[in-house]
Amino acid sequence: MLDQVTKLVALTSIQLGETIYVTPFWNWVLTFNRGAAFSFLASEDGWQRWFFTVLALGVSGWIAFMLRQHPAQKLLSLALALIMGGALGNVIDRIRFGAVVDFVQWHAAGYYWPAFNVADSAITVGAVLMVLDQFVAGAPPGKGTSMTETAITVQPDSFLTLHYRLSGLDGTEHVSTFDMSPATLQMGGGQLAASLEACLLGLGAGEHHVFQLEADDAFGQHNPRLVERIARSALPSEMELKVNSLIEFAAPDGAVPGASGGVAGLLRELTDTVAVFDFNHPLAGQPVRFEVKIIGIL
């Protein structure tokens, strides 16, 4: 209910593309995400709307079953309930609008975290509580076994909490969750590249590994055809341009950003007249180190 109320307020108070300053690290915005986390698959032609809807409903049904099976595990039950509530909150958006309504934007030092909503926050808090449950839900020998102690490994349809880091072979870090809250991942949901998910299969909770992947096995080779020079006069005047920032372009018909035809490009160069955008994955053409620590598996 809180999630839908806050989204209604955002829809009636914020214009699409508008940014409302709150603090030096916090803005109110209004965006529509047709994909998963980090707008993954947002540029597809619409099938992902029902794919993520069915996926979330399936996970929610499974969580409801597990809640009935383990009513005594209060902390884990709360964690699962938050994850299920957040998933269903975003399902409502996908059914109503074909996209998830996001309106909270955090940023620091020129880097912007993808916009999110109350449902996303519930999922994150639930994931953190699942991690906490790993430490407090264990039972002494002879006193029964916690559900989270079951010796299971990552399967193609597992739901995970984990820390991960992507870096170059020279140690340059590109993304990491090790210094923040753990990430959540639905295997097979498209949130990670298939080659990275393949590294996770068979791992158990608590395992910590580093994988080295060649460019072809990670994000593919860099395609120079995806580097484009765009006249600044052709760009929206309100677009904030900063070198090495990721810029999202709306669909050609002006529809919801992330719709079919919408893309995101990394701003490589900027002059008074021209902006050079690279629409390759930022790690395309590079071998990478993929470090991962599995925290919880459902």
Stockholm file with secondary structure:
# STOCKHOLM 1.0

chainA/1-298         MLDQVTKLVALTSIQLGETIYVTPFWNWVLTFNRGAAFSFLASEDGWQRWFFTVLALGVSGWIAFMLRQHPAQKLLSLALALIMGGALGNVIDRIRFGAVVDFVQWHAAGYYWPAFNVADSAITVGAVLMVLDQFVAGAPPGKGTSMTETAITVQPDSFLTLHYRLSGLDGTEHVSTFDMSPATLQMGGGQLAASLEACLLGLGAGEHHVFQLEADDAFGQHNPRLVERIARSALPSEMELKVNSLIEFAAPDGAVPGASGGVAGLLRELTDTVAVFDFNHPLAGQPVRFEVKIIGIL
#=GR chainA/1-298 SS CHHHHHHHHHHHHCCTTCEEEEETTEEEEEEEECSSGGGTTTTSSSHHHHHHHHHHHHHHHHHHHHHHHCTTCHHHHHHHHHHHHHHHHHHHHHHHHSSEEEEEEEEETTEECCCBCHHHHHHHHHHHHHHHHHHHSCCCTTSCCCGGGSCCBCCTTCEEEEEEEEEETTCCEEEECTTSSCEEEETTSSSSCHHHHHHHTTCBTTCEEEEEECGGGTTCCCCGGGEEEEEGGGSCTTCCCCTTCEEEECCTTSCSTTSTTCEEEEEEEECSSEEEEECSCTTTTCCEEEEEEEEEEC
#=GC SS_cons         CHHHHHHHHHHHHCCTTCEEEEETTEEEEEEEECSSGGGTTTTSSSHHHHHHHHHHHHHHHHHHHHHHHCTTCHHHHHHHHHHHHHHHHHHHHHHHHSSEEEEEEEEETTEECCCBCHHHHHHHHHHHHHHHHHHHSCCCTTSCCCGGGSCCBCCTTCEEEEEEEEEETTCCEEEECTTSSCEEEETTSSSSCHHHHHHHTTCBTTCEEEEEECGGGTTCCCCGGGEEEEEGGGSCTTCCCCTTCEEEECCTTSCSTTSTTCEEEEEEEECSSEEEEECSCTTTTCCEEEEEEEEEEC
//
